[in-house]
Amino acid sequence: MTAILDFDCEEEFNAFFLRTRTELLETFRKATDVAPYVTFTYIDKWLRTVLQQSVQELATDESNFVNIQSPLYLQWDAMTNVSFLRIPEIDTDTENVR
């Protein structure tokens, strides 16, 4: 796993992180094109897990907030990116069926 300490400056880390994130999302998009049922099943299971973790974590946390450093925040951020990547296609596909 790459840490920010492995880079000379924060800009290099941010460039690497953005490129890696973009490549992962593109790979996921292509996987969804090849096997949509498999990837949507994965998204469904992932969403249910994140929702359960959110309920459990927020029930035990007195502040009822998730900060930007929280693993739960990172999971929600990733879930948002994946959802925005695929949901517009679902809407387009349903319009073509009508």
C-alpha positions as CSV (number, residue, x, y, z in Angstrom):
1,M,0.0,0.0,0.0
2,T,1.3,3.4,-0.9
3,A,1.6,6.0,1.8
4,I,2.0,9.8,1.5
5,L,5.4,9.3,3.1
6,D,6.6,7.5,-0.1
7,F,6.4,10.7,-2.1
8,D,8.6,13.8,-2.1
9,C,5.7,16.2,-1.9
10,E,1.9,16.2,-1.5
11,E,1.4,17.1,-5.2
12,E,3.1,13.9,-6.3
13,F,0.9,11.9,-3.9
14,N,-2.3,13.6,-5.1
15,A,-1.4,13.0,-8.8
16,F,-0.7,9.3,-8.1
17,F,-3.9,9.0,-6.1
18,L,-6.0,10.6,-8.7
19,R,-4.5,8.5,-11.5
20,T,-5.0,5.3,-9.5
21,R,-8.5,6.2,-8.6
22,T,-9.4,7.0,-12.2
23,E,-7.9,3.7,-13.5
24,L,-9.8,1.7,-10.9
25,L,-13.1,3.3,-11.8
26,E,-12.5,2.8,-15.5
27,T,-11.7,-0.9,-14.8
28,F,-14.8,-1.2,-12.8
29,R,-16.9,0.4,-15.6
30,K,-15.4,-2.0,-18.1
31,A,-16.1,-5.0,-15.8
32,T,-19.7,-3.8,-15.6
33,D,-20.0,-3.7,-19.4
34,V,-18.8,-7.3,-19.5
35,A,-20.7,-8.8,-16.6
36,P,-23.3,-6.3,-15.3
37,Y,-25.1,-8.8,-13.1
38,V,-21.9,-9.7,-11.2
39,T,-20.9,-6.1,-10.6
40,F,-24.3,-5.0,-9.6
41,T,-24.6,-7.9,-7.2
42,Y,-21.2,-6.8,-5.7
43,I,-22.5,-3.2,-5.4
44,D,-25.6,-4.4,-3.7
45,K,-23.7,-6.4,-1.1
46,W,-21.2,-3.6,-0.6
47,L,-24.0,-1.0,-0.1
48,R,-25.7,-3.3,2.5
49,T,-22.4,-3.7,4.3
50,V,-21.7,0.0,4.4
51,L,-25.2,0.8,5.6
52,Q,-24.8,-1.8,8.4
53,Q,-21.4,-0.4,9.4
54,S,-22.8,3.2,9.4
55,V,-25.7,2.2,11.7
56,Q,-23.4,0.4,14.1
57,E,-20.7,3.1,14.1
58,L,-23.0,6.0,14.5
59,A,-25.0,4.2,17.2
60,T,-21.9,3.8,19.3
61,D,-20.4,7.2,18.5
62,E,-21.7,10.0,20.7
63,S,-20.9,12.8,18.2
64,N,-22.9,11.1,15.4
65,F,-20.5,12.4,12.8
66,V,-18.1,10.8,10.4
67,N,-14.9,12.7,9.8
68,I,-12.9,12.7,6.6
69,Q,-10.2,10.4,8.1
70,S,-12.8,7.8,9.0
71,P,-12.7,4.5,7.1
72,L,-16.5,4.7,6.9
73,Y,-16.2,8.1,5.1
74,L,-13.8,6.6,2.6
75,Q,-16.2,3.7,1.9
76,W,-19.1,6.1,1.3
77,D,-16.9,8.2,-1.0
78,A,-15.9,5.1,-3.0
79,M,-19.6,4.0,-3.1
80,T,-20.6,7.4,-4.4
81,N,-18.1,7.3,-7.2
82,V,-19.1,3.8,-8.3
83,S,-22.8,4.6,-8.1
84,F,-22.4,7.8,-10.2
85,L,-20.4,5.8,-12.7
86,R,-23.1,3.1,-13.2
87,I,-26.5,4.5,-12.3
88,P,-26.9,6.9,-15.3
89,E,-26.5,3.8,-17.5
90,I,-29.3,2.1,-15.7
91,D,-31.6,5.1,-16.3
92,T,-30.6,5.1,-20.0
93,D,-31.2,1.4,-20.4
94,T,-34.7,1.7,-18.9
95,E,-35.6,4.5,-21.2
96,N,-34.6,2.4,-24.2
97,V,-36.9,-0.4,-23.0
98,R,-40.0,1.8,-23.0
